Protein backbone atom coordinates (compact mmCIF):
# COMPACT_ATOMS: atom_id res chain seq x y z
CA UNK A 1 0.00 0.00 0.00
CA UNK A 2 0.89 3.66 -0.34
CA UNK A 3 0.85 5.14 3.16
CA UNK A 4 1.07 8.82 4.11
CA UNK A 5 2.29 9.56 7.62
CA UNK A 6 1.56 13.13 8.69
CA UNK A 7 4.17 14.18 11.24
CA UNK A 8 7.87 13.42 11.38
CA UNK A 9 8.20 13.04 15.12
CA UNK A 10 9.18 9.94 17.05
CA UNK A 11 5.90 8.11 16.44
CA UNK A 12 5.67 8.95 12.75
CA UNK A 13 9.26 7.97 12.01
CA UNK A 14 9.03 4.73 13.98
CA UNK A 15 5.86 3.84 12.08
CA UNK A 16 7.63 4.53 8.78
CA UNK A 17 10.34 2.03 9.73
CA UNK A 18 7.78 -0.66 10.48
CA UNK A 19 5.76 -0.05 7.31
CA UNK A 20 8.86 -0.21 5.13
CA UNK A 21 9.89 -3.48 6.76
CA UNK A 22 6.46 -4.87 5.88
CA UNK A 23 6.91 -3.87 2.25
CA UNK A 24 4.71 -0.79 2.03
CA UNK A 25 5.54 2.46 0.22
CA UNK A 26 5.74 5.28 2.76
CA UNK A 27 5.90 9.05 2.62
CA UNK A 28 6.29 11.11 5.80
CA UNK A 29 5.01 14.69 5.57
CA UNK A 30 6.88 16.88 8.07
CA UNK A 31 6.09 20.59 8.34
CA UNK A 32 9.55 21.49 9.64
CA UNK A 33 12.43 22.25 7.30
CA UNK A 34 14.51 19.38 8.70
CA UNK A 35 14.71 16.92 11.60
CA UNK A 36 13.64 18.48 14.89
CA UNK A 37 16.61 19.62 16.94
CA UNK A 38 14.81 21.03 19.97
CA UNK A 39 12.93 19.59 22.89
CA UNK A 40 14.08 17.88 26.04
CA UNK A 41 14.45 14.13 26.60
CA UNK A 42 12.13 11.14 26.55
CA UNK A 43 12.17 8.03 28.72
CA UNK A 44 12.46 4.83 26.70
CA UNK A 45 11.50 1.88 28.87
CA UNK A 46 12.63 -1.67 28.16
CA UNK A 47 9.64 -2.56 26.00
CA UNK A 48 10.12 0.60 23.94
CA UNK A 49 13.80 -0.16 23.40
CA UNK A 50 12.88 -3.72 22.40
CA UNK A 51 10.31 -2.40 19.92
CA UNK A 52 12.86 -0.02 18.41
CA UNK A 53 15.36 -2.86 18.09
CA UNK A 54 12.70 -4.85 16.27
CA UNK A 55 12.51 -1.97 13.78
CA UNK A 56 16.27 -2.08 13.31
CA UNK A 57 16.87 1.02 15.43
CA UNK A 58 19.57 0.61 18.10
CA UNK A 59 19.47 3.22 20.88
CA UNK A 60 21.86 1.52 23.30
CA UNK A 61 24.48 4.22 22.74
CA UNK A 62 22.11 7.17 23.17
CA UNK A 63 21.31 9.04 26.38
CA UNK A 64 21.86 7.41 29.74
CA UNK A 65 20.49 4.28 31.36
CA UNK A 66 19.03 4.60 34.84
CA UNK A 67 18.50 1.59 37.07
CA UNK A 68 16.43 3.00 39.94
CA UNK A 69 13.48 5.42 39.97
CA UNK A 70 13.13 6.94 43.43
CA UNK A 71 10.08 8.94 44.59
CA UNK A 72 10.12 11.05 47.75
CA UNK A 73 8.02 13.74 49.37
CA UNK A 74 9.09 17.39 49.26
CA UNK A 75 10.73 16.92 52.67
CA UNK A 76 12.73 13.91 51.47
CA UNK A 77 10.53 11.18 53.01
CA UNK A 78 10.72 7.99 50.88
CA UNK A 79 7.48 7.14 49.06
CA UNK A 80 8.46 4.51 46.51
CA UNK A 81 11.51 3.05 44.81
CA UNK A 82 11.35 1.07 41.57
CA UNK A 83 14.18 -1.31 40.73
CA UNK A 84 14.42 -1.35 36.94
CA UNK A 85 17.07 -4.09 36.77
CA UNK A 86 14.51 -6.93 36.40
CA UNK A 87 13.23 -5.27 33.21
CA UNK A 88 16.71 -5.38 31.73
CA UNK A 89 17.19 -8.97 32.87
CA UNK A 90 13.92 -10.09 31.32
CA UNK A 91 14.05 -8.16 28.04
CA UNK A 92 17.75 -7.52 27.49
CA UNK A 93 17.10 -3.78 27.32
CA UNK A 94 17.54 -1.14 29.99
CA UNK A 95 15.53 2.02 30.68
CA UNK A 96 17.10 5.13 29.18
CA UNK A 97 16.54 8.88 29.07
CA UNK A 98 17.38 10.03 25.53
CA UNK A 99 17.41 13.54 24.11
CA UNK A 100 14.45 13.84 21.75
CA UNK A 101 16.64 15.33 19.02
CA UNK A 102 19.09 12.41 19.27
CA UNK A 103 16.29 9.86 18.96
CA UNK A 104 14.72 11.64 16.00
CA UNK A 105 18.16 11.84 14.38
CA UNK A 106 18.68 8.09 14.80
CA UNK A 107 15.23 7.30 13.39
CA UNK A 108 15.79 9.68 10.47
CA UNK A 109 19.20 8.24 9.60
CA UNK A 110 17.68 4.79 9.27
CA UNK A 111 15.19 5.82 6.57
CA UNK A 112 15.79 6.30 2.84
CA UNK A 113 16.18 10.01 2.08
CA UNK A 114 13.17 10.09 -0.24
CA UNK A 115 10.75 8.90 2.46
CA UNK A 116 10.55 12.22 4.34
CA UNK A 117 9.20 15.40 2.73
CA UNK A 118 10.25 18.40 4.80
CA UNK A 119 8.44 21.72 4.63
CA UNK A 120 5.18 19.89 3.83
CA UNK A 121 2.55 21.71 5.89
CA UNK A 122 -0.71 19.78 5.91
CA UNK A 123 -3.85 21.90 6.05
CA UNK A 124 -6.45 19.12 5.99
CA UNK A 125 -7.01 15.46 5.24
CA UNK A 126 -9.64 14.12 2.84
CA UNK A 127 -11.14 10.82 3.91
CA UNK A 128 -14.50 10.86 2.12
CA UNK A 129 -13.33 9.29 -1.13
CA UNK A 130 -9.73 8.58 -2.13
CA UNK A 131 -7.58 9.58 0.88
CA UNK A 132 -5.43 12.65 0.41
CA UNK A 133 -3.50 15.14 2.54
CA UNK A 134 -3.98 18.73 1.35
CA UNK A 135 -0.97 20.97 1.83
CA UNK A 136 -1.13 24.71 2.49
CA UNK A 137 -0.02 25.39 -1.09
CA UNK A 138 -3.03 23.45 -2.40
CA UNK A 139 -1.23 20.26 -3.41
CA UNK A 140 -3.19 17.09 -2.67
CA UNK A 141 -0.91 14.17 -1.78
CA UNK A 142 -2.85 10.94 -2.33
CA UNK A 143 -2.37 7.53 -0.76
CA UNK A 144 -4.25 4.38 0.20
CA UNK A 145 -3.98 5.19 3.90
CA UNK A 146 -3.32 8.39 5.87
CA UNK A 147 -1.96 8.20 9.42
CA UNK A 148 -2.08 11.20 11.75
CA UNK A 149 1.11 11.36 13.80
CA UNK A 150 0.96 15.14 14.09
CA UNK A 151 0.46 15.63 17.80
CA UNK A 152 -2.45 16.51 20.06
CA UNK A 153 -3.48 19.40 17.78
CA UNK A 154 -3.59 16.94 14.89
CA UNK A 155 -4.84 18.26 11.57
CA UNK A 156 -5.69 14.69 10.55
CA UNK A 157 -7.72 14.12 13.69
CA UNK A 158 -9.63 17.37 13.19
CA UNK A 159 -10.40 16.43 9.58
CA UNK A 160 -11.66 12.95 10.50
CA UNK A 161 -13.45 13.54 13.80
CA UNK A 162 -14.05 17.28 13.63
CA UNK A 163 -14.21 19.63 16.62
CA UNK A 164 -13.91 20.10 19.49
CA UNK A 165 -10.24 20.95 19.78
CA UNK A 166 -8.12 19.71 22.65
CA UNK A 167 -9.02 21.43 25.91
CA UNK A 168 -6.52 22.38 28.63
CA UNK A 169 -6.98 20.45 31.87
CA UNK A 170 -5.37 23.05 34.12
CA UNK A 171 -1.85 21.65 34.44
CA UNK A 172 1.41 22.66 32.78
CA UNK A 173 4.57 20.64 32.34
CA UNK A 174 7.78 22.66 32.24
CA UNK A 175 10.78 20.64 31.08
CA UNK A 176 14.30 21.05 29.86
CA UNK A 177 17.59 19.32 29.12
CA UNK A 178 20.44 21.07 30.88
CA UNK A 179 24.05 20.48 31.89
CA UNK A 180 23.60 20.77 35.65
CA UNK A 181 24.41 18.64 38.69
CA UNK A 182 27.32 16.69 37.16
CA UNK A 183 27.33 14.15 39.97
CA UNK A 184 23.68 13.35 39.44
CA UNK A 185 24.04 13.36 35.64
CA UNK A 186 26.79 10.72 35.89
CA UNK A 187 24.66 8.45 38.09
CA UNK A 188 22.02 5.83 37.38
CA UNK A 189 19.19 7.00 39.64
CA UNK A 190 16.07 8.92 38.55
CA UNK A 191 14.32 11.18 41.04
CA UNK A 192 10.68 12.25 41.45
CA UNK A 193 9.66 14.64 44.22
CA UNK A 194 5.99 15.14 45.08
CA UNK A 195 4.68 18.03 47.18
CA UNK A 196 1.93 20.62 47.50
CA UNK A 197 3.44 22.81 44.78
CA UNK A 198 3.45 20.00 42.19
CA UNK A 199 5.61 17.13 40.99
CA UNK A 200 9.26 17.49 40.03
CA UNK A 201 11.38 14.97 38.15
CA UNK A 202 15.06 14.61 37.31
CA UNK A 203 16.80 11.99 35.16
CA UNK A 204 20.39 11.52 33.95
CA UNK A 205 20.23 11.93 30.16
CA UNK A 206 23.79 11.41 28.90
CA UNK A 207 26.65 13.73 27.94
CA UNK A 208 26.55 15.41 31.34
CA UNK A 209 22.92 16.49 30.89
CA UNK A 210 19.88 16.16 33.12
CA UNK A 211 16.29 15.92 31.96
CA UNK A 212 14.13 17.87 34.42
CA UNK A 213 10.43 18.69 34.60
CA UNK A 214 7.82 20.33 36.81
CA UNK A 215 4.12 19.43 36.72
CA UNK A 216 2.27 22.39 38.21
CA UNK A 217 -1.09 24.13 37.91
CA UNK A 218 -1.37 26.49 34.95
CA UNK A 219 0.31 29.81 35.65
CA UNK A 220 1.75 28.76 39.00
CA UNK A 221 5.39 28.38 37.98
CA UNK A 222 6.48 31.99 37.66
CA UNK A 223 9.32 33.83 39.45
CA UNK A 224 8.11 35.37 42.68
CA UNK A 225 5.00 33.21 43.05
CA UNK A 226 4.26 31.18 46.16
CA UNK A 227 4.67 27.97 44.18
CA UNK A 228 8.13 29.03 43.03
CA UNK A 229 9.07 29.61 46.67
CA UNK A 230 7.64 26.23 47.69
CA UNK A 231 9.58 24.41 44.98
CA UNK A 232 12.82 25.94 46.24
CA UNK A 233 12.10 24.25 49.56
CA UNK A 234 11.88 20.77 48.02
CA UNK A 235 14.53 18.28 49.05
CA UNK A 236 17.86 18.26 47.12
CA UNK A 237 18.69 18.23 44.27
CA UNK A 238 15.45 20.06 43.40
CA UNK A 239 16.52 23.62 44.38
CA UNK A 240 19.42 23.60 41.90
CA UNK A 241 17.16 22.07 39.29
CA UNK A 242 14.55 24.79 39.84
CA UNK A 243 17.01 27.65 39.45
CA UNK A 244 18.24 26.17 36.18
CA UNK A 245 14.76 26.44 34.68
CA UNK A 246 15.10 30.20 34.40
CA UNK A 247 18.18 30.09 32.15
CA UNK A 248 16.00 30.00 29.01
CA UNK A 249 16.51 26.27 28.45
CA UNK A 250 13.03 25.17 29.51
CA UNK A 251 9.81 24.84 27.55
CA UNK A 252 6.18 24.70 28.70
CA UNK A 253 3.59 22.20 27.51
CA UNK A 254 -0.03 22.42 28.63
CA UNK A 255 -1.73 19.13 29.36
CA UNK A 256 -4.90 18.68 27.28
CA UNK A 257 -7.66 16.21 26.67
CA UNK A 258 -9.83 15.36 23.65
CA UNK A 259 -13.52 14.54 23.76
CA UNK A 260 -14.15 12.12 20.87
CA UNK A 261 -17.38 11.07 19.19
CA UNK A 262 -17.61 8.17 16.77
CA UNK A 263 -18.77 9.17 13.29
CA UNK A 264 -19.30 5.72 11.86
CA UNK A 265 -22.82 4.30 11.27
CA UNK A 266 -23.94 1.24 13.09
CA UNK A 267 -21.90 2.00 16.18
CA UNK A 268 -24.92 3.00 18.26
CA UNK A 269 -25.08 6.20 20.27
CA UNK A 270 -22.03 8.47 20.06
CA UNK A 271 -19.42 7.22 22.49
CA UNK A 272 -17.61 9.93 24.39
CA UNK A 273 -14.15 9.24 25.70
CA UNK A 274 -11.12 11.12 26.89
CA UNK A 275 -7.76 10.37 25.30
C-alpha positions in Angstrom: 0.0 0.0 0.0 0.9 3.7 -0.3 0.9 5.1 3.2 1.1 8.8 4.1 2.3 9.6 7.6 1.6 13.1 8.7 4.2 14.2 11.2 7.9 13.4 11.4 8.2 13.0 15.1 9.2 9.9 17.0 5.9 8.1 16.4 5.7 8.9 12.8 9.3 8.0 12.0 9.0 4.7 14.0 5.9 3.8 12.1 7.6 4.5 8.8 10.3 2.0 9.7 7.8 -0.7 10.5 5.8 0.0 7.3 8.9 -0.2 5.1 9.9 -3.5 6.8 6.5 -4.9 5.9 6.9 -3.9 2.2 4.7 -0.8 2.0 5.5 2.5 0.2 5.7 5.3 2.8 5.9 9.1 2.6 6.3 11.1 5.8 5.0 14.7 5.6 6.9 16.9 8.1 6.1 20.6 8.3 9.6 21.5 9.6 12.4 22.2 7.3 14.5 19.4 8.7 14.7 16.9 11.6 13.6 18.5 14.9 16.6 19.6 16.9 14.8 21.0 20.0 12.9 19.6 22.9 14.1 17.9 26.0 14.5 14.1 26.6 12.1 11.1 26.5 12.2 8.0 28.7 12.5 4.8 26.7 11.5 1.9 28.9 12.6 -1.7 28.2 9.6 -2.6 26.0 10.1 0.6 23.9 13.8 -0.2 23.4 12.9 -3.7 22.4 10.3 -2.4 19.9 12.9 0.0 18.4 15.4 -2.9 18.1 12.7 -4.8 16.3 12.5 -2.0 13.8 16.3 -2.1 13.3 16.9 1.0 15.4 19.6 0.6 18.1 19.5 3.2 20.9 21.9 1.5 23.3 24.5 4.2 22.7 22.1 7.2 23.2 21.3 9.0 26.4 21.9 7.4 29.7 20.5 4.3 31.4 19.0 4.6 34.8 18.5 1.6 37.1 16.4 3.0 39.9 13.5 5.4 40.0 13.1 6.9 43.4 10.1 8.9 44.6 10.1 11.0 47.8 8.0 13.7 49.4 9.1 17.4 49.3 10.7 16.9 52.7 12.7 13.9 51.5 10.5 11.2 53.0 10.7 8.0 50.9 7.5 7.1 49.1 8.5 4.5 46.5 11.5 3.0 44.8 11.3 1.1 41.6 14.2 -1.3 40.7 14.4 -1.4 36.9 17.1 -4.1 36.8 14.5 -6.9 36.4 13.2 -5.3 33.2 16.7 -5.4 31.7 17.2 -9.0 32.9 13.9 -10.1 31.3 14.1 -8.2 28.0 17.7 -7.5 27.5 17.1 -3.8 27.3 17.5 -1.1 30.0 15.5 2.0 30.7 17.1 5.1 29.2 16.5 8.9 29.1 17.4 10.0 25.5 17.4 13.5 24.1 14.4 13.8 21.7 16.6 15.3 19.0 19.1 12.4 19.3 16.3 9.9 19.0 14.7 11.6 16.0 18.2 11.8 14.4 18.7 8.1 14.8 15.2 7.3 13.4 15.8 9.7 10.5 19.2 8.2 9.6 17.7 4.8 9.3 15.2 5.8 6.6 15.8 6.3 2.8 16.2 10.0 2.1 13.2 10.1 -0.2 10.7 8.9 2.5 10.6 12.2 4.3 9.2 15.4 2.7 10.3 18.4 4.8 8.4 21.7 4.6 5.2 19.9 3.8 2.6 21.7 5.9 -0.7 19.8 5.9 -3.9 21.9 6.1 -6.5 19.1 6.0 -7.0 15.5 5.2 -9.6 14.1 2.8 -11.1 10.8 3.9 -14.5 10.9 2.1 -13.3 9.3 -1.1 -9.7 8.6 -2.1 -7.6 9.6 0.9 -5.4 12.7 0.4 -3.5 15.1 2.5 -4.0 18.7 1.4 -1.0 21.0 1.8 -1.1 24.7 2.5 0.0 25.4 -1.1 -3.0 23.4 -2.4 -1.2 20.3 -3.4 -3.2 17.1 -2.7 -0.9 14.2 -1.8 -2.8 10.9 -2.3 -2.4 7.5 -0.8 -4.3 4.4 0.2 -4.0 5.2 3.9 -3.3 8.4 5.9 -2.0 8.2 9.4 -2.1 11.2 11.7 1.1 11.4 13.8 1.0 15.1 14.1 0.5 15.6 17.8 -2.4 16.5 20.1 -3.5 19.4 17.8 -3.6 16.9 14.9 -4.8 18.3 11.6 -5.7 14.7 10.6 -7.7 14.1 13.7 -9.6 17.4 13.2 -10.4 16.4 9.6 -11.7 13.0 10.5 -13.4 13.5 13.8 -14.1 17.3 13.6 -14.2 19.6 16.6 -13.9 20.1 19.5 -10.2 20.9 19.8 -8.1 19.7 22.6 -9.0 21.4 25.9 -6.5 22.4 28.6 -7.0 20.5 31.9 -5.4 23.0 34.1 -1.8 21.7 34.4 1.4 22.7 32.8 4.6 20.6 32.3 7.8 22.7 32.2 10.8 20.6 31.1 14.3 21.0 29.9 17.6 19.3 29.1 20.4 21.1 30.9 24.1 20.5 31.9 23.6 20.8 35.6 24.4 18.6 38.7 27.3 16.7 37.2 27.3 14.2 40.0 23.7 13.3 39.4 24.0 13.4 35.6 26.8 10.7 35.9 24.7 8.5 38.1 22.0 5.8 37.4 19.2 7.0 39.6 16.1 8.9 38.5 14.3 11.2 41.0 10.7 12.2 41.4 9.7 14.6 44.2 6.0 15.1 45.1 4.7 18.0 47.2 1.9 20.6 47.5 3.4 22.8 44.8 3.4 20.0 42.2 5.6 17.1 41.0 9.3 17.5 40.0 11.4 15.0 38.2 15.1 14.6 37.3 16.8 12.0 35.2 20.4 11.5 33.9 20.2 11.9 30.2 23.8 11.4 28.9 26.7 13.7 27.9 26.5 15.4 31.3 22.9 16.5 30.9 19.9 16.2 33.1 16.3 15.9 32.0 14.1 17.9 34.4 10.4 18.7 34.6 7.8 20.3 36.8 4.1 19.4 36.7 2.3 22.4 38.2 -1.1 24.1 37.9 -1.4 26.5 34.9 0.3 29.8 35.6 1.8 28.8 39.0 5.4 28.4 38.0 6.5 32.0 37.7 9.3 33.8 39.4 8.1 35.4 42.7 5.0 33.2 43.1 4.3 31.2 46.2 4.7 28.0 44.2 8.1 29.0 43.0 9.1 29.6 46.7 7.6 26.2 47.7 9.6 24.4 45.0 12.8 25.9 46.2 12.1 24.3 49.6 11.9 20.8 48.0 14.5 18.3 49.1 17.9 18.3 47.1 18.7 18.2 44.3 15.5 20.1 43.4 16.5 23.6 44.4 19.4 23.6 41.9 17.2 22.1 39.3 14.5 24.8 39.8 17.0 27.6 39.4 18.2 26.2 36.2 14.8 26.4 34.7 15.1 30.2 34.4 18.2 30.1 32.1 16.0 30.0 29.0 16.5 26.3 28.5 13.0 25.2 29.5 9.8 24.8 27.6 6.2 24.7 28.7 3.6 22.2 27.5 0.0 22.4 28.6 -1.7 19.1 29.4 -4.9 18.7 27.3 -7.7 16.2 26.7 -9.8 15.4 23.7 -13.5 14.5 23.8 -14.1 12.1 20.9 -17.4 11.1 19.2 -17.6 8.2 16.8 -18.8 9.2 13.3 -19.3 5.7 11.9 -22.8 4.3 11.3 -23.9 1.2 13.1 -21.9 2.0 16.2 -24.9 3.0 18.3 -25.1 6.2 20.3 -22.0 8.5 20.1 -19.4 7.2 22.5 -17.6 9.9 24.4 -14.1 9.2 25.7 -11.1 11.1 26.9 -7.8 10.4 25.3 
